Amino acid sequence: MSLEPATEEDLPAIMRIERTPGYELFIGHWDLETHKAHMASTDARYFVWRDDGVAGFAILLGFDGPHPTVQLKRLGVGRPGKGLGTRFLRAVMAHVFETTDTHRFELQCNMANPRALHVYDREGFTVEGIKRDIYRMEDGSFSSSAFLSILRPEWAARAPGRP
């Protein structure tokens, strides 16, 4: 598997993964024009995880900001539960911290997604706060959102030999 910058030709595969049943409340989705606009922006970077096609994708935002902070807007894999998301997240984090001056890598995660929260905790992210009852679930109940981050020194301490 390889982490590669995504191209417009990858957008149909990215949009298929976004629309995986059950992903709506966890990663959301955009239409083609919104993806194209973000992809063309210098503030965003799109990556795909290739393995005989697009196995996963990540959208990162914040590269034009005044602070060295990058937001993981979206990360999705075509076959969840197989460990691919963890390996993909690690590759994305390594790319961000090894190729940019990013100090803070942040994200927001629906608390109804315990699998993702477990992965982020295991990979060294810190929960910084909770936005309560932000998502309406299919059954009418509400779910909250966790705000998480990992700082460069924390990532480096977990990845010996890296800056």
Backbone hydrogen bonds, N-H to C=O, Kabsch-Sander energy under -0.5 kcal/mol:
donor,donor_aa,acceptor,acceptor_aa,energy
2,S,50,R,-1.4
4,E,2,S,-0.5
4,E,48,V,-2.6
6,A,46,Y,-2.1
10,D,7,T,-1.8
11,L,8,E,-1.3
14,I,10,D,-2.4
15,M,11,L,-2.9
16,R,12,P,-1.8
17,I,13,A,-2.2
18,E,14,I,-2.5
19,R,15,M,-1.3
20,T,17,I,-1.9
23,Y,20,T,-2.5
26,F,23,Y,-1.0
27,I,23,Y,-3.5
28,G,23,Y,-1.4
35,H,31,D,-2.2
36,K,32,L,-2.6
37,A,33,E,-2.3
38,H,34,T,-2.4
39,M,35,H,-3.1
40,A,36,K,-2.0
41,S,37,A,-0.8
41,S,38,H,-0.8
44,A,41,S,-0.5
45,R,60,L,-2.2
47,F,58,A,-2.6
48,V,4,E,-2.9
49,W,56,G,-2.3
50,R,2,S,-2.7
50,R,48,V,-0.6
51,D,53,G,-2.6
55,A,49,W,-3.1
55,A,53,G,-0.8
56,G,49,W,-1.0
57,F,76,G,-2.5
58,A,47,F,-2.4
59,I,74,R,-2.8
60,L,45,R,-2.9
61,L,71,Q,-2.6
62,G,43,D,-0.7
63,F,43,D,-2.1
65,G,62,G,-1.0
69,T,67,H,-2.6
70,V,104,R,-2.7
71,Q,61,L,-3.2
72,L,106,E,-3.3
73,K,59,I,-1.9
73,K,71,Q,-1.2
74,R,59,I,-1.5
76,G,57,F,-2.3
78,G,55,A,-2.9
82,K,79,R,-0.7
87,R,83,G,-1.8
88,F,84,L,-2.7
89,L,85,G,-2.9
90,R,86,T,-2.4
91,A,87,R,-2.0
92,V,88,F,-2.6
93,M,89,L,-2.9
94,A,90,R,-2.6
95,H,91,A,-2.4
96,V,92,V,-2.6
97,F,93,M,-2.8
98,E,94,A,-2.4
99,T,95,H,-1.9
100,T,96,V,-1.3
103,H,68,P,-3.3
104,R,68,P,-2.1
105,F,150,I,-2.5
106,E,70,V,-2.8
106,E,104,R,-0.5
107,L,148,L,-2.3
108,Q,72,L,-0.5
109,C,146,A,-2.6
111,M,144,S,-3.0
113,N,110,N,-1.8
117,L,113,N,-2.1
118,H,114,P,-2.4
119,V,115,R,-1.9
120,Y,116,A,-2.7
121,D,117,L,-2.3
122,R,118,H,-2.6
123,E,119,V,-2.0
124,G,121,D,-1.6
125,F,120,Y,-2.6
126,T,149,S,-3.0
128,E,126,T,-0.5
128,E,147,F,-3.6
129,G,147,F,-1.1
131,K,145,S,-3.1
132,R,130,I,-0.7
134,I,131,K,-0.6
134,I,143,S,-1.0
135,Y,143,S,-2.5
137,M,135,Y,-0.6
137,M,141,S,-3.3
140,G,137,M,-2.1
143,S,135,Y,-2.4
145,S,131,K,-2.5
146,A,109,C,-3.2
147,F,129,G,-2.8
148,L,107,L,-2.6
148,L,146,A,-0.5
149,S,126,T,-1.6
150,I,105,F,-2.1
152,R,103,H,-2.7
155,W,151,L,-2.6
156,A,152,R,-3.0
157,A,153,P,-1.9
158,R,154,E,-1.1
158,R,155,W,-0.6
159,A,155,W,-1.0
162,R,159,A,-1.6
